[in-house]
Amino acid sequence: MSDRHTSATVLLTHAVGLHARPSVKLTKLAKTFRSTIELGLSPDGPWIDAKSIVKVMGAKVPQGTNLHIRAAGGDADTAVAALIDLVERDFDEAGADAAGG
């Protein structure tokens, strides 16, 4: 069976955008999948490797950005769904910045 290709878009709502902690969480999750996973700030790209912390942090994605995620490979559907879920859960950091005082 041929490789799967899938994509989705999610609104980045994290207060400071895709900074260090969210970038690390995103790339760590992306690396758990065999598929090629890329992020884009528009449907037409440019696309960056979601498994590269340097590239993800270098994109400096601000809050309020529609983050486009695409994947190709046997687990592409699962990979995109997991990354969308992570972003929608605010990287499991709800209240983390406020709690720090």
Backbone torsions as a table, in degrees:
resi	resn	phi	psi	omega
1	MET	NA	141.3	-176.9
2	SER	-75.5	163.0	179.0
3	ASP	-62.1	146.8	177.4
4	ARG	-86.3	147.7	174.2
5	HIS	-127.0	129.7	178.5
6	THR	-147.9	157.7	178.1
7	SER	-151.8	159.9	178.2
8	ALA	-159.4	166.6	179.4
9	THR	-127.3	141.3	179.7
10	VAL	-140.4	144.3	178.1
11	LEU	-83.1	125.6	178.7
12	LEU	-82.8	110.4	-176.4
13	THR	-105.6	-4.1	-178.2
14	HIS	-55.9	135.7	-171.9
15	ALA	-52.6	-38.0	-178.7
16	VAL	-113.1	19.9	177.5
17	GLY	75.8	-155.8	-176.6
18	LEU	-91.1	71.3	179.6
19	HIS	-89.2	-160.9	-170.5
20	ALA	-54.5	-59.9	-175.4
21	ARG	-60.7	-50.8	178.5
22	PRO	-62.0	-36.7	178.8
23	SER	-62.3	-43.5	179.3
24	VAL	-63.1	-45.1	-179.9
25	LYS	-62.5	-41.8	-179.9
26	LEU	-64.9	-47.6	-178.1
27	THR	-67.9	-37.8	177.5
28	LYS	-61.1	-43.2	178.6
29	LEU	-66.0	-43.9	-179.9
30	ALA	-58.3	-38.3	-177.9
31	LYS	-69.2	-13.1	178.9
32	THR	-79.7	-6.9	-179.6
33	PHE	-108.4	149.1	179.0
34	ARG	-79.0	-25.3	-177.6
35	SER	-63.3	155.9	169.2
36	THR	-77.2	128.7	-177.2
37	ILE	-127.1	132.0	-178.9
38	GLU	-131.8	152.8	177.3
39	LEU	-116.5	146.3	176.4
40	GLY	-141.8	151.9	177.7
41	LEU	-92.3	-5.8	173.4
42	SER	-146.1	161.1	-179.3
43	PRO	-60.9	-22.0	-179.0
44	ASP	-99.3	6.0	-179.7
45	GLY	87.3	-164.3	6.4
46	PRO	-66.6	153.5	-176.9
47	TRP	-103.6	141.4	177.8
48	ILE	-123.0	154.5	179.7
49	ASP	-70.3	115.4	-179.0
50	ALA	-69.4	-10.9	179.5
51	LYS	-94.2	1.5	-179.7
52	SER	-105.9	108.5	-179.4
53	ILE	-61.0	-36.8	-179.9
54	VAL	-63.3	-44.5	-178.9
55	LYS	-71.1	-39.7	-179.2
56	VAL	-66.0	-47.8	178.8
57	MET	-66.7	-35.8	-179.8
58	GLY	-65.8	-21.0	179.5
59	ALA	-71.2	-22.1	178.1
60	LYS	47.8	55.8	-176.6
61	VAL	-75.3	118.9	-178.6
62	PRO	-83.7	162.2	174.5
63	GLN	-56.9	143.5	178.0
64	GLY	90.2	1.5	179.8
65	THR	-84.5	138.7	169.9
66	ASN	-80.1	113.2	-178.1
67	LEU	-93.6	122.1	-179.5
68	HIS	-97.5	130.3	-178.1
69	ILE	-123.8	130.6	176.0
70	ARG	-135.2	150.5	-179.1
71	ALA	-144.4	151.0	176.9
72	ALA	-136.4	126.0	179.8
73	GLY	149.2	178.7	-176.6
74	GLY	-63.2	-29.1	-179.5
75	ASP	-112.3	26.9	-176.4
76	ALA	-58.4	-45.3	-178.5
77	ASP	-60.7	-46.1	-179.5
78	THR	-65.6	-40.2	-179.3
79	ALA	-62.4	-49.2	-179.0
80	VAL	-63.9	-42.9	179.6
81	ALA	-61.0	-41.5	-179.4
82	ALA	-66.8	-40.6	179.6
83	LEU	-69.1	-40.4	176.5
84	ILE	-60.4	-44.9	179.7
85	ASP	-60.2	-42.6	179.6
86	LEU	-60.4	-46.5	179.9
87	VAL	-64.9	-42.8	-179.6
88	GLU	-66.2	-26.5	176.1
89	ARG	-84.8	8.5	-179.6
90	ASP	57.5	38.3	176.7
91	PHE	59.3	26.2	-178.4
92	ASP	57.0	31.5	-178.8
93	GLU	-115.2	14.8	-178.9
94	ALA	-55.1	119.7	179.0
95	GLY	82.4	-4.7	-177.8
96	ALA	-62.3	-43.5	-179.4
97	ASP	-70.1	-40.8	-179.8
98	ALA	-67.9	-37.3	-178.3
99	ALA	-67.8	-26.6	-178.9
100	GLY	-69.9	-17.4	173.0
101	GLY	83.5	NA	NA
